[in-house]
Amino acid sequence: MPLGTWLKAGTSAAALVLAMAGAATAAPTPAGESSAAQAAAVTLRYDDSRAAGWEAAIAAGVASWNANVSNVHLVEAAPGTVAEIVIVATTGWPQATLGPVRPGRQVRVELGSQAVDQGYNKTRIAAHELGHSLGLPDTKPGPCSQLMSGSSAGTACTNATPNATERSRVQSAYASGIAALAATDGRVLTDAP
């Protein structure tokens, strides 16, 4: 191939790469969030394909965390991709592996129907178990205002929103992006009363 053809091809490829990079960085940022903060956020994928009957509760729990912390963002994993948070429906008590989970690592959340059968709120359960994946231990006994008080707040409690302390702990755990994350604890926390 003549040198001129190589130069044209190289110039076209470079222009395409620059155009794509410009388009990627020109994406609008959510209100109140700087592009630097968005770039520093850790994205964690979750797989709820084995959590039949819990989809709405999981979506609401994920939305609660995404609305309340900015250093970590939960997204549904595309089919066939590996997720950091694997969510399954079980017949036992809810339980989860204590994080904070790192990208590329994996934790498990079990959303147990035994708690629902006893009157506990599904969305609170899902948000609480996701909190474990993000590195929060139980705070039992505790009031309904503490998401991580879990079952100790009673069956009347439907709060699925982390309080200021819980938000701060997750923000801190994911403050410096991937590099500063502590290893996943590995303990499984069962949320039976």
C-alpha positions in Angstrom: 0.0 0.0 0.0 1.4 3.4 -0.9 2.5 5.7 1.9 -0.2 8.3 1.1 -2.9 5.7 1.6 -1.5 4.7 5.0 -1.4 8.3 6.1 -5.0 8.9 5.1 -6.1 5.8 6.9 -4.1 6.7 10.0 -5.5 10.3 10.0 -9.1 9.0 9.6 -8.7 6.5 12.4 -7.2 9.2 14.7 -10.1 11.6 13.9 -12.6 8.8 14.6 -10.9 8.1 18.0 -10.9 11.8 18.9 -14.5 12.2 17.9 -15.6 9.2 19.9 -13.6 10.4 23.0 -15.2 13.8 22.7 -18.7 12.2 22.5 -18.0 10.1 25.5 -16.9 13.0 27.6 -19.6 15.3 26.4 -22.4 13.2 28.0 -24.6 15.3 30.3 -24.1 14.9 34.0 -27.0 14.5 36.4 -28.1 17.6 38.2 -25.9 18.5 41.1 -23.2 16.1 40.2 -19.9 17.2 38.7 -18.2 15.2 35.9 -15.2 14.6 38.2 -17.5 13.1 40.8 -19.2 10.9 38.2 -15.8 9.8 36.9 -14.7 8.8 40.4 -17.8 6.8 41.1 -17.3 3.0 41.3 -19.9 1.1 39.2 -21.1 -2.2 40.6 -23.3 -4.5 38.5 -26.0 -6.7 40.1 -27.6 -9.8 38.7 -31.2 -10.4 39.9 -32.0 -13.1 37.3 -32.5 -15.7 40.0 -34.6 -13.4 42.3 -38.1 -14.0 40.8 -40.8 -12.1 42.7 -38.3 -9.6 44.1 -37.7 -7.4 40.9 -39.7 -4.4 42.1 -38.2 -4.4 45.6 -34.6 -4.8 44.1 -35.2 -1.9 41.7 -36.5 0.3 44.5 -33.6 -0.7 46.8 -31.1 0.1 44.1 -32.8 3.4 43.3 -32.6 4.3 47.0 -28.8 3.7 47.2 -28.2 5.4 43.8 -30.1 8.5 45.0 -28.3 8.7 48.3 -24.6 8.0 47.5 -22.5 9.3 44.7 -19.2 7.4 45.1 -20.8 4.1 44.0 -23.4 3.4 41.4 -25.4 0.2 41.1 -26.5 -1.0 37.6 -28.2 -4.1 36.4 -25.7 -6.4 34.7 -26.3 -7.2 31.0 -27.3 -10.8 30.3 -24.2 -13.0 30.1 -21.9 -10.6 32.0 -20.4 -11.2 35.4 -21.9 -9.2 38.2 -20.3 -8.1 41.5 -23.6 -8.6 43.4 -25.5 -11.8 42.7 -29.0 -11.6 44.1 -31.1 -14.8 44.6 -34.5 -15.6 46.1 -34.5 -18.2 48.8 -37.0 -19.7 51.3 -34.8 -18.9 54.4 -34.0 -15.6 56.1 -32.3 -12.8 54.1 -28.6 -12.8 54.3 -25.6 -11.2 52.4 -21.9 -11.3 52.2 -20.4 -8.3 53.9 -18.5 -5.9 51.6 -17.5 -3.4 50.4 -17.4 -5.4 47.2 -14.8 -4.4 44.7 -15.3 -4.3 40.9 -14.3 -7.7 39.6 -15.0 -9.4 42.9 -18.3 -11.0 43.9 -20.7 -11.1 46.8 -24.0 -12.9 47.2 -27.4 -11.5 48.5 -30.1 -13.9 49.4 -33.6 -12.4 49.7 -35.4 -14.9 51.9 -39.1 -15.3 51.8 -39.2 -16.3 55.5 -38.9 -12.6 56.5 -41.7 -11.6 54.1 -43.9 -14.4 55.5 -43.4 -12.9 58.9 -44.5 -9.4 57.7 -41.2 -7.6 56.8 -41.2 -5.2 53.9 -39.6 -6.5 50.7 -38.1 -3.2 49.6 -36.5 -2.6 53.0 -35.1 -6.1 52.9 -33.6 -5.6 49.5 -32.1 -2.2 50.4 -30.8 -3.5 53.7 -29.0 -6.5 52.1 -27.5 -4.3 49.4 -26.2 -2.2 52.3 -24.3 -5.2 53.5 -22.7 -5.6 50.0 -21.6 -2.0 50.2 -19.8 -2.7 53.5 -22.4 -1.9 56.2 -22.8 -4.3 59.1 -26.1 -4.7 61.1 -26.9 -2.1 63.7 -29.1 -4.2 65.9 -31.1 -3.3 67.9 -31.9 -0.1 66.2 -34.7 2.3 65.2 -36.6 2.2 61.9 -34.6 5.3 60.8 -31.5 3.1 60.5 -31.8 1.0 57.4 -29.2 -1.4 58.8 -31.2 -2.1 61.9 -33.0 -4.6 59.8 -35.5 -6.9 61.5 -34.9 -5.3 64.9 -37.0 -2.3 63.8 -40.1 -4.5 63.5 -42.5 -5.5 60.8 -44.2 -2.1 60.7 -41.0 -0.4 59.5 -40.9 0.2 55.8 -37.9 2.6 55.6 -35.6 1.7 52.7 -33.5 4.8 52.8 -30.0 4.9 54.4 -29.6 7.5 57.1 -26.8 10.1 57.2 -24.4 7.9 59.0 -25.0 4.9 56.7 -24.6 7.2 53.6 -21.4 8.6 55.0 -19.9 5.2 55.7 -20.6 4.0 52.1 -19.3 7.3 50.7 -16.1 6.8 52.7 -15.7 3.2 51.7 -15.8 4.2 48.0 -14.2 7.7 48.4 -11.1 7.2 46.3 -12.5 4.9 43.6 -11.3 1.4 43.1 -7.7 1.8 44.5 -8.7 2.5 48.1 -11.3 -0.2 48.5 -10.8 -2.6 51.4 -11.1 -6.3 50.6 -14.5 -7.9 50.9 -14.9 -9.1 54.5 -16.4 -12.4 53.3 -18.6 -12.9 56.4 -22.2 -13.8 55.6 -24.7 -11.8 57.7 -28.0 -13.5 58.3 -30.8 -11.1 59.2 -33.1 -13.2 61.4 -34.5 -11.5 64.4 
